[in-house]
Structure formats: structure tokens, C-alpha cells
Amino acid sequence: MATWKMFMLQDPVSPIMEQLIMFHDHTMMILIMITITVMYMLTSMMFTKMSNRMLLEGQMIELIWTLMPAMLLVIIALPSLKILYLLEEVNKPLITIKVIGHQWYWSYEYSDFKSIEFDSYMKQTKSLKNDEYRLLEVDNRIMLPFNTKARILVTSEDVIHSWTIPSLGIKIDGTPGRINQGNILFMRPGLFYGQCSEICGANHSFMPISIESVSMNHFIKWTKEF
């Protein structure tokens, strides 16, 4: 979960988020290298009195400063395309969950279980327990087993919403009349939070997401409660 003192991305919970953090670090190193090189060249040009009056054209240096940015763009693009493919790939999911955005709450349907359907509203401040977070806790959490592939289908009943959990590296727009899909694979148990990331009206800030990663045995017991 994000806190006030956090300057970096949240700890990854899924393989996709690990890939995104690695890509972030990879791109930042290239940007730092470019920035240092440009600043060094600008500084040296400002403080030197030497000039080359005979330099009218330099085909070799023009070739170099054209090819080098092109190569850097390819180095950035290749891992980016790989992550884009992984974000869309849903290969033989064990569980499918349909998420429906409303103004201003979420509805969940477990497609593999006929009886599991519920709405998820944000808990009011007066209803919170001592170990619960304000504006993030909900009355009905999503339950999913870890180390299990799950497919998320997201849509909306009214306006555009966005189902987002930063620690999972997942952000899926819920568009009326359209179903978007994504995949979830938890690497460890825990409780993870997200929020709607598309401005959807007056109570946009008050439709959080709470998802709990549990063992398979615990998940089976939970499904029997419905």
C-alpha cells in the first residue's frame, strides 16, 4: 500500500508488476545517461573559447547522432512491447471474475460459481475497525487464491471507470457496452488496495478496491459461504 513517505513504486505482487518495475529502472538509466551526456556537452561548450571555423559539414558525426537515438529507442521499445503482450495474454485461467463499475461502487461476479455475486461499497469512517484504512476499506472484499491464474473482465453500467491495483500492475478501463480483460497472478498472500483511476463523477474518490490473496483451501471455504 502507498504511504506518505514512499518515493518509489509499490512492492510487486505479480510477475507483471515485476516486469514493469524492471522496465522503469531500465528506462530511467538510459534517461540519466542521456541527461548527463547532454549537460556535459552544453557545459563544455559554454566555458570553452575554442571554435572550429572550418567545420561546414560532418557526415560521420551526423550519422552517429542519428543512429544512436534510433538504437536507444529500439532498446526501450523491445521490453515495452514484451510487457504490452504479457498484459493482454490470458492463458487458461482457473477463475474468471466480472467487474462492473457503477456510480459509485463496484459489483463482482464469479463466473465459475453461479451463486457468488456481490456489491462492494466503501466503508464509512464510523464503521472502520482499528486495523482498517480510511477511504480504502470495503464491506465486501474480493477473494482470490495465490499462485493461481485469474481472468478479470471489466465493464461499466454508466460512465467510464478504471479498475486499478498498483501493486499488481493492473489498470483496466470499464467502458459502457464494452468488456476489457486482464490477468491476475498473485505470488504471495496478503491484502491489497486500489481505487478507481478514471474521473467518474462527484464520488469518484470513494469507490476503492480491496482484494485479498489467500490459500486455495481458504478460498474454497469462502465460496461455500454463498
Secondary structure, 3 states (H helix, E strand, C coil): CCCCCCCCCCCCCCHHHHHHHHHHHHHHHHHHHHHHHHHHHHHHHHHCCCCCCCCCCCHHHHHHHHHHHHHHHHHHHHHHHHHHHHHHCCCCCCEEEEEEEECCEEEEEECCCCCCEEEECECCHHHCCCCCCCCCCECCCEEEECCCCEEEEEEECCCCEEEEEHHHCEEEEECECCCEEEEECCCCCEEEEEEECCCCCCCHHHCEEEEEEECHHHHHHHHCCC
